[in-house]
Amino acid sequence: MYVCSCFGVTEQQVRKHADEGACTPRQIASACKAGTDCGGCVRRIQALLGRGDCPRRDLLDQKQGSVAGPAIGAAPVGAGTSPDIRLSDAA
């Protein structure tokens, strides 16, 4: 069955690229152009790839989960900043 009508990419082709290491719709697009024209197939590509099926993605998720809180010594948001200025106020 076709996933991408714009470039004639099938589910089988998407799965083949995923088996070869493509973990994201962007990587699938690099391999076969699927998802780069109208974008209507991107959600289907995401569904075919599934969440967490890629070892590299698992590593990225673990790495992002280990980063918590603001940087040491960082000022809280809004501390020592000027008041909000609206575009309508600045003229």
C-alpha positions in Angstrom: 0.0 0.0 0.0 1.2 3.5 -0.8 2.2 5.8 2.1 3.3 8.7 0.0 1.3 9.4 -3.2 3.5 12.3 -4.2 6.6 10.1 -4.6 5.0 6.6 -4.9 6.6 5.4 -1.6 5.1 2.2 -0.2 4.8 0.9 3.4 7.3 -1.8 2.5 9.9 0.8 1.4 9.4 2.8 4.6 9.9 -0.4 6.7 13.0 -1.2 4.7 14.5 2.2 5.4 13.5 1.8 9.1 15.2 -1.6 9.2 18.3 0.1 7.7 18.4 2.6 10.6 15.9 5.4 9.8 14.2 6.3 13.1 12.4 9.5 12.3 10.2 10.9 9.5 13.0 13.2 8.6 15.4 10.3 8.1 12.8 8.5 6.0 12.4 11.7 3.9 16.2 11.8 3.4 16.1 8.2 2.2 13.2 8.3 -0.2 11.6 11.9 -0.2 8.4 10.6 1.4 6.8 13.4 3.4 8.7 16.3 1.7 6.0 17.5 -0.7 2.4 17.9 0.7 3.2 16.3 4.1 0.0 14.3 4.1 1.9 11.1 4.8 4.0 12.2 7.7 1.6 10.9 10.4 1.4 7.5 8.6 5.2 7.4 8.5 5.3 8.2 12.2 2.8 5.3 12.8 4.9 2.9 10.8 8.0 3.9 12.7 6.4 3.5 16.1 7.7 5.1 19.3 10.8 3.6 20.9 11.6 1.1 18.2 14.9 2.8 17.5 17.9 2.2 19.8 19.3 5.6 19.0 15.9 7.2 19.9 16.0 5.3 23.3 19.4 6.7 24.0 18.3 10.3 23.1 15.2 9.9 25.4 17.5 8.8 28.3 19.9 11.6 27.7 17.1 14.2 27.6 15.6 12.8 30.8 18.8 13.2 32.7 18.9 16.9 32.1 16.8 18.5 34.7 16.3 22.0 36.0 18.0 25.3 35.1 21.8 25.6 34.7 23.7 26.2 37.9 23.9 29.9 38.6 21.1 30.8 36.1 18.8 33.6 37.2 15.1 32.7 37.5 12.9 33.8 34.6 12.0 37.4 35.0 14.6 38.2 37.6 16.2 41.5 36.9 14.5 42.0 33.6 12.7 45.0 32.3 8.9 45.1 32.3 7.0 43.7 29.3 6.7 46.1 26.4 3.9 45.6 24.0 4.3 46.6 20.4 1.3 49.0 20.8 3.2 50.7 23.6 6.4 51.2 21.7 6.0 54.0 19.1 
